[in-house]
Structure formats: structure tokens, C-alpha cells
Amino acid sequence: MATASELREMSVEELGHQLNSTRQELFRLRFQASTEKLEAPSNLKKLRRDVARILTIRHERERSEAVAAA
């Protein structure tokens, strides 16, 4: 679980990899939650926030590139 400043330092490829691994982990935890074998339910919330944080940073970069191109 990286902070926003750590994520901003990553390249686009690293962000994509981080997003994929975070989504896979979130899927695994959701599956555990549905079978009632989840040890730390708070991890679901943390991972959802991480996914949102990564997507926000990607969107910020896309917008800044669009503004620079215009």
C-alpha cells in the first residue's frame, strides 16, 4: 500500500503493474469475504482506496499530457 507521493514517482508501466496486482489482491480478499474466511476486513477498504489513488494519478497524468499537447 503505497502513498500518493510514492505512486507519483512511478512510471506509467509501474503504475499499471501496481494497479493489476492491487486489483488481483482485492479480488482475492472479496472472495475470502464471501466465504467468511477474511482475517482483516479493513484491508478491503484500504485496497479500494489504493485502486482509486492509482486511477486518480493516471488520470492526472493523462490530463496534463492533453493540456501540454493542446
WOCORUR-V641160 format. One record per residue. RES is the residue in one small letter. PSI is psi in whole degrees, 0 to 359 (none if undefined). OMEGA is omega as a letter, one per 30 degrees, with the letter a starting at -180 (NA if undefined). D_FIRST is the distance of its C-alpha to the first C-alpha in Angstrom with 2 decimals. Layout:
[[RES/PSI/OMEGA/D_FIRST] [RES/PSI/OMEGA/D_FIRST]]
This chain:
[[m/105/a/0.00] [a/154/l/3.74] [t/168/a/6.77] [a/322/a/9.67] [s/323/l/11.76] [e/321/l/9.76] [l/324/l/9.71] [r/335/l/13.38] [e/345/a/14.30] [m/155/l/13.53] [s/172/a/16.54] [v/319/a/17.23] [e/319/l/17.21] [e/321/l/13.85] [l/319/l/12.44] [g/317/l/14.48] [h/317/l/13.30] [q/320/l/9.56] [l/315/l/10.90] [n/315/a/13.10] [s/324/l/10.89] [t/319/l/8.59] [r/323/l/12.03] [q/318/l/13.49] [e/320/l/11.18] [l/318/l/11.91] [f/316/l/15.51] [r/318/l/15.68] [l/323/l/14.60] [r/322/l/17.06] [f/317/l/19.65] [q/322/l/19.26] [a/324/a/19.58] [s/334/l/22.72] [t/7/l/24.23] [e/37/l/23.44] [k/32/a/21.72] [l/127/a/18.27] [e/318/a/17.44] [a/94/a/14.75] [p/337/a/15.29] [s/339/l/12.80] [n/331/l/9.97] [l/313/a/11.76] [k/318/a/11.50] [k/318/a/7.78] [l/322/l/7.53] [r/320/l/10.58] [r/322/l/9.38] [d/317/l/6.63] [v/314/l/9.75] [a/321/a/11.95] [r/317/l/10.28] [i/315/l/10.58] [l/324/l/14.02] [t/316/a/15.05] [i/320/l/14.56] [r/318/l/16.43] [h/320/l/19.07] [e/317/l/19.51] [r/319/l/20.21] [e/318/l/22.60] [r/321/a/24.43] [s/325/l/24.84] [e/321/l/26.24] [a/320/l/28.56] [v/321/l/29.81] [a/327/l/30.40] [a/334/a/32.32] [a/none/NA/34.45]]
